[in-house]
Structures are given as C-alpha cells and as structure tokens.
Amino acid sequence: MSEYDLIIIGAGSGGYRAAVTAGSMGKKVLVIERHKAGGVCLHNGCVPSKTFYQTAKIIKNLHGQKKNSLLEAELNWNMEKLIRYRDGVISKLEKGIEFLFKKNNIEMIKGQAHLIKEKNKPLVMVNDKKFQAPFIIVATGSRNAAPSTWQDRVLSPDEFIRLGGYPGSVAIIGGGVIGCEFAGIFSQFNVDITVIEKENRLLPFLDKDLGEVVEKSLKEIGVKVYTGQTVSKISDGLILSDKTKIKAEKIIACMGRRPNTEWTEDLIQTDEKGFIKVDNNFKTSCDGVYAVGDVINKDSMYAHLASFQGEALVLHLFQSKKIHPAHSPYGIFTFPQIAGIGMSEDQAVKAGLDHEVIRSPLFATSIGKIQDDRTGFMKVIKQKSRDKLFGIHVASPSACEMIHTASVLFNNDLAQAASLKNTVFIHPTESEIFHDIQVF
C-alpha cells in the first residue's frame, strides 16, 4: 500500500490549491482526479465563460459609444477565432497547474476514487490500488442539476460553453447566476436569447433592487424574460406553464448545481441534498477526512472560496494555523456586474437587526458621468446610528473588482464605516464611491 502525507480527491480549485500549498511545504502529496487538473472552473465554467465575457463587454461598450454617436465604425467579430482563443486560455492554465504539480513533486493519478475503511482507518482506492495518508481531503466539486429525463434534449451549461460554434437562438431555463451571465454574454454575439425563471424575478436570492438592475439591462439588449413560469414540455422548443411556446435551436438547463458526493460509500455524513457536513476546521464525520469547496458550500459555490478553503485547511493541518471563518464575496458577471459581501438587506430584516440602508448612485461620481452610467449603485447595510457594517453590495461595470476593498475590511475585522472614510481611492474610479457614500 502506498503512503502519503496528504491525499486529495479532486484537482479543481480547492483541490489543486491545497495540493500546491502542501507540496510547497515539502509534503508528499497524491491528487486523484477523474478528468483534468483545474476542474469545472477551468474547463467548463469560470474561465471559458469569462473569456467570452471579456469580448462581449467590449462589444457592448462599443454599442454604447455608437448609441451616443461617439463611434461610427461597424462592429465585427470572428467567433471561430474567439473559440480558439478560449481553448488556448484553458490549455495555458491547465499546463500552469501541471507545472506547479511537477515543481512541488505532487503526484496525480486519473481515476474514480473510493473511500473505504480498513482496521478502522480511512483509505482511498482508485484503479484497484489502495492509498493511505493521515489526512484525506475531499474536493470533488459539483455538477449541473437538471431532470434526468431532459438529458437527451437539453444542454448543461458545461456542455454549452464548450461548443465549437453557437446557434442563432437559445432558451435558458433558470434565471440564476449562470443563466443571467450566459444571457448577457451571448446576446452580444447576436444570439436570440430567452430566459425562463420559475420565481417572480431573476436572481431571486439577491435583494430585489440588485436583481432588477440585471433584468432591466437584459431586456434593454433584447433578451426575452419570462418569470413566474415553469417548463411543462420540451419538444422542438419549449412550452411554458402558461402555454407560451418558445422556439430555440438550443436549450440550456441552468438550474443550479449538486455536490459530487455519491461516491463516498456512506462513510461521510451528508445532508439531505448530498452536501458533506463539516465542523469549523472542515473535518467530516470520518476521522482523518476533511472536505472543502462545492461539496460543503451549499450557499456559495464559488471557485475563489474553494481555493481559500483548500489553502487554509492545509495550513491548519501541517502548521496548526487557526482557520478563521471567511466572509466570501460573491460576483456575478452580468451587465452591470453585481458583487457583494456580508448580509443582504433582506437578511438584515429577517434577522431583526437595528439597521439602515444607505445607497449612492454611480452617476454621482466623476467616472460614472464619464461612463454615462445611470444604473450602477452601491448600497451599504449598517448598524443604525453606529459604525458597524453588515453588508456592502455593488452594481457597476467593475463591481467584481471593486468588492475586494470590502472583502479586505470584512475579513480583517475592519468592517466599520470609518474604514471607508480613512481610505484613499484613486480619482476618477468607480471605487471612489466607497469613500463618497454617506455612511455616517
């Protein structure tokens, strides 16, 4: 039986970050992966979708310049070259992970892992071989959730984003993060987009004002939105619960994700949805086995949180560093971008907190006027008549970059209104709104 200091199951965002962190300490590390290093984020999620997003953002901005008569040239793009560029970015990043594994003497084998117990100790079996380590980390990520009866007629987001060409019309079932991102991105490539959401508004987990900004923007760029509707039949297109018929060349089911935990053979305790139960140090119900990433993050299935957890866990296991609860920011790459950290306004109300909400439009800043941005805004949820900040949320072209300022505050016990006032921001930038918003 082969022995290691650490075995990691899954080479996605959480797994490979944990592996590199342990390898850099000189630990003997084994990574087991069914597919490719980098996981869903690199191959079918964040990276390919944001590669398209960058070009879509340029096209949208140029359309805005044409609308204001500041640009007269026609806009053209080459989808074949963009697809090759997407694949090139993925390849370079995958080779980068492989280089880090080689540099830090990390061994990776491909295959389906299985957790077993021998002499009351957890082992990992893969390709009919057994492997042992004092610490095992489960970082197997998640997969798309959609009815199994749809599989032959409906694409998952992972499948759609890696197509070799894109159709003239697409119906998206689900108006959450992925559905809204795809709608905004591919509408810029002259794809006729329809979004169907069962709740009464898009991005229903966000405060209403944030979701409304995205929904309004999508409608302005020609996306058809049906809310409060479900799909009753799929044939050549879709038939909705109100009998509306929708024609589409491709259909995507963007209905959330479920954790990849069915392979654990019941050795690890999970909840009713399959998420692994862990303590504050990511320890599972099985001694010696830990878990990070999407398999535990039911409310925040983001690659950046998985990476943070993977590194923090390894530092805890091998250097006894305390794991501090992370305030994870969320980021949605729509038009405008939506990002935030901490409590939402709805959560503050439900918690019965003595709070107030302060809003400021981006158009009040110099860069807002330069960009002619009349929709962006920031809102701060804070303790009423006090300095404590409960949450910060932003809708702006650069919200996913801006929110890192708030993340530094919330993750370093600096979530006070004075922290914003005592920080110098470059002029003119969108981030100036952090200073200008009246939080006193």
Buried (B, 14 or more C-beta within 10 A) or exposed (E): EBEBBBBBBBBBBBBBBBBBBBBBBEBBBBBBBBEBBBBBBBBBBBBBBBBBBEBBBEBBBBBBBBEEEEBEEEEEEEBEEBBEBBBEBBEEBBEEBBEBBEEBEBBBBBEEBBBEEEEEEBBBBBEEEBBBBBBBBBBBBBBBBBEEEBEEEBBBBBBBBBEEEBEEBBBBBBBBBBBBBBBBBBBBBEBBBBBBBBBEBBBBEBBEBBBBBBBEBBEEBEBBBBBEBEBEEBEEBBBBBEEEEBEBBBBBBBBBBBBBBEEBEEBBEBEEEBBBEBEEEBBBEBEBBBBBBBBBBBEBBBBBBBBBBBBBBBBBBBEEEEBEEBBBBBBBBBBBBBBBBBBBBEBBBEEEBEBBBBEBBBBBBEBBEEBEBEBBBBBBBBBEEEBEBBBBBBBBBBBBBBBBBBBBBBBEEBBBBEBBBEBEBEEBBBBBBBBBBEBE
